[in-house]
Amino acid sequence: MALRRILRGEDPALHKVCRPVEKFDKRLFTLLNDMKETMYNADGVGLAASQVGILRRVVVIDCGDGIIEMINPEITCREGEIGAMEGCLSFPGEQGYVVRAERVKARAQDRDGEWHEYDATELFARAIQHEIDHLDGRVYVDIATDPPEGYLEELENEFEEADE
């Protein structure tokens, strides 16, 4: 395994649509392993292949329950709407308020080409949407908006209470 360089900011590769994976081979396994190591090293929750300069539809996500590898992921259903602050490994130190579906159903292949279905809420749902946006050439800063009035103060109060 090896650490890959995470592309930053306005790198053109971050704004390109990724191509589907057709070959499930050693090169894919190496990419997945490297992406996992790179994401953990950067203290991330998710990483898309485009963020390391590979324009293929590959994502790794770990919201605390272990690594999930998603190849050729697609969202099949979106429900509800919820806004929250998001960050991104390609925009270190930045955050923005993004409204996304509260629940998503998605499907993706694993490293062996087998299809799996996911019913995701909370951070996992947000991570799936965020990473698939990367695969489609969109970054969160392009869709971030101003948070509702009082949102940031409420968030700050929650952090203060957690520290007590």
C-alpha positions as CSV (number, residue, x, y, z in Angstrom):
1,M,0.0,0.0,0.0
2,A,1.1,3.6,-0.6
3,L,-0.1,7.0,0.2
4,R,-1.4,9.0,-2.8
5,R,-1.4,12.7,-3.1
6,I,-4.8,14.3,-2.5
7,L,-5.6,16.9,-5.2
8,R,-6.5,20.3,-3.8
9,G,-8.8,23.1,-4.6
10,E,-9.3,23.9,-8.2
11,D,-7.3,21.1,-9.7
12,P,-9.0,20.3,-13.0
13,A,-9.3,16.6,-12.2
14,L,-11.7,17.4,-9.4
15,H,-14.2,18.8,-12.0
16,K,-14.2,15.9,-14.4
17,V,-16.7,13.1,-14.7
18,C,-15.2,9.7,-13.8
19,R,-15.6,6.7,-16.1
20,P,-17.0,3.4,-14.9
21,V,-14.7,0.6,-13.8
22,E,-14.8,-2.3,-16.2
23,K,-11.8,-4.3,-15.1
24,F,-11.8,-5.8,-11.6
25,D,-8.1,-6.6,-11.4
26,K,-4.9,-6.1,-9.4
27,R,-4.7,-2.5,-10.4
28,L,-8.1,-1.8,-8.9
29,F,-7.2,-3.7,-5.7
30,T,-4.0,-1.6,-5.4
31,L,-6.0,1.6,-6.0
32,L,-8.6,0.6,-3.3
33,N,-5.9,-0.2,-0.8
34,D,-4.0,3.0,-1.5
35,M,-7.1,5.1,-1.2
36,K,-8.0,3.5,2.1
37,E,-4.5,4.2,3.5
38,T,-4.6,7.7,2.1
39,M,-8.0,8.5,3.6
40,Y,-7.1,7.2,7.1
41,N,-3.8,9.0,7.0
42,A,-5.6,12.3,6.3
43,D,-8.3,11.6,9.0
44,G,-11.1,11.5,6.4
45,V,-14.4,9.8,6.3
46,G,-14.5,9.3,2.5
47,L,-12.3,9.5,-0.6
48,A,-13.1,9.4,-4.3
49,A,-10.6,8.2,-6.9
50,S,-10.8,11.6,-8.6
51,Q,-9.3,13.1,-5.5
52,V,-6.1,11.2,-6.1
53,G,-6.1,11.9,-9.8
54,I,-7.7,8.6,-11.1
55,L,-10.9,9.3,-13.1
56,R,-12.7,6.1,-12.3
57,R,-15.9,5.6,-10.4
58,V,-14.3,4.3,-7.1
59,V,-15.0,5.5,-3.6
60,V,-13.9,4.4,-0.1
61,I,-15.9,5.4,3.0
62,D,-15.6,4.7,6.7
63,C,-18.0,6.4,9.0
64,G,-16.8,4.4,12.0
65,D,-18.1,1.0,11.2
66,G,-15.3,-0.2,9.0
67,I,-14.3,0.4,5.4
68,I,-16.8,0.3,2.6
69,E,-15.5,0.1,-1.0
70,M,-17.9,1.3,-3.6
71,I,-17.2,0.7,-7.3
72,N,-19.5,2.2,-9.9
73,P,-21.9,3.5,-7.1
74,E,-25.2,5.0,-7.9
75,I,-28.0,6.5,-5.8
76,T,-31.3,4.8,-6.5
77,C,-33.5,6.7,-4.1
78,R,-33.4,9.9,-2.1
79,E,-35.7,10.8,0.8
80,G,-36.0,13.9,2.9
81,E,-33.7,16.9,3.2
82,I,-31.2,18.0,5.8
83,G,-28.5,20.6,6.0
84,A,-25.2,20.3,7.8
85,M,-21.6,21.6,7.7
86,E,-19.3,19.6,5.4
87,G,-15.6,19.5,4.8
88,C,-13.5,17.8,2.2
89,L,-9.9,16.4,2.1
90,S,-9.4,18.4,-1.1
91,F,-10.3,21.6,0.7
92,P,-8.4,21.3,4.0
93,G,-9.5,23.6,6.8
94,E,-12.6,24.7,5.0
95,Q,-16.3,24.0,5.7
96,G,-19.6,24.8,4.1
97,Y,-23.3,24.3,4.8
98,V,-24.7,21.8,2.3
99,V,-28.3,20.5,2.0
100,R,-28.5,16.9,1.0
101,A,-31.0,14.0,1.1
102,E,-31.5,12.7,4.7
103,R,-31.7,9.1,3.5
104,V,-30.4,7.5,0.4
105,K,-30.5,4.0,-1.1
106,A,-27.5,3.2,-3.2
107,R,-26.0,0.3,-5.0
108,A,-22.4,-0.4,-5.9
109,Q,-20.0,-3.2,-6.8
110,D,-17.3,-4.4,-4.5
111,R,-13.7,-5.2,-5.5
112,D,-14.8,-8.6,-6.9
113,G,-17.6,-7.0,-9.1
114,E,-20.5,-8.2,-6.9
115,W,-23.4,-5.8,-6.4
116,H,-24.5,-4.6,-3.0
117,E,-27.3,-2.4,-1.8
118,Y,-27.0,0.2,0.9
119,D,-29.8,2.0,2.9
120,A,-28.0,5.0,4.4
121,T,-28.9,7.7,6.9
122,E,-26.9,10.3,8.8
123,L,-23.2,10.6,8.1
124,F,-23.1,7.6,5.8
125,A,-25.9,9.0,3.6
126,R,-24.0,12.4,3.5
127,A,-20.7,10.7,2.7
128,I,-22.2,8.6,-0.2
129,Q,-23.7,11.8,-1.7
130,H,-20.5,13.8,-1.2
131,E,-18.3,11.1,-2.8
132,I,-20.6,10.4,-5.7
133,D,-20.6,14.2,-6.4
134,H,-16.8,13.9,-6.7
135,L,-17.3,11.2,-9.3
136,D,-19.6,13.4,-11.2
137,G,-17.1,16.3,-11.2
138,R,-18.9,18.4,-8.5
139,V,-17.3,19.6,-5.3
140,Y,-19.1,20.6,-2.1
141,V,-18.0,24.2,-2.3
142,D,-20.0,24.6,-5.5
143,I,-23.2,23.7,-3.8
144,A,-22.6,25.1,-0.3
145,T,-24.9,27.9,0.9
146,D,-25.2,30.2,3.9
147,P,-26.5,28.3,6.9
148,P,-29.9,29.2,8.3
149,E,-29.8,32.1,10.9
150,G,-28.7,30.8,14.3
151,Y,-27.4,27.4,12.9
152,L,-23.7,28.2,13.7
153,E,-24.5,29.4,17.2
154,E,-26.6,26.3,17.9
155,L,-23.7,24.1,16.6
156,E,-21.2,26.0,18.8
157,N,-23.4,25.5,21.9
158,E,-23.6,21.7,21.2
159,F,-19.8,21.6,21.1
160,E,-19.5,23.5,24.4
161,E,-22.0,21.2,26.1
162,A,-20.0,18.2,24.9
163,D,-16.8,19.6,26.4
164,E,-18.3,20.0,29.9
